[in-house]
Amino acid sequence: MEDLSKLQETLKKQGKLDAVQKLAGSEDAAKLASQLPKGGDPETMKAALKQLLNTEAGRRLAQQVKDAMGNG
C-alpha cells in the first residue's frame, strides 16, 4: 500500500490525480474490473488483464489513461 500512496502523491503533484480517479470510476473501468478474477497468482491476473485490455472497452480505457498522463 505504501507504493500506492507514493503513486497517488506523485500524481497529485503532477496535477493528474483527479483525471486518473475519474477514469477509475468510469463505466469502462467498472466493466473491466467486474470481469477480472477475484484472486489468483500474478501470471493468471496478468493474462486476464491482457485479455481485457484487448477488448473495445479495454482499449478505450487504456487510451484515456495515456491521454490523462500526457502520453497520448
Secondary structure, DSSP 4 states (H G I P E B T S, - for coil): -HHHHHHHHHHHHTT-HHHHHHHHTSHHHHHHHHHS-SS--HHHHHHHHHHHHTSHHHHHHHHHHHHHTT--
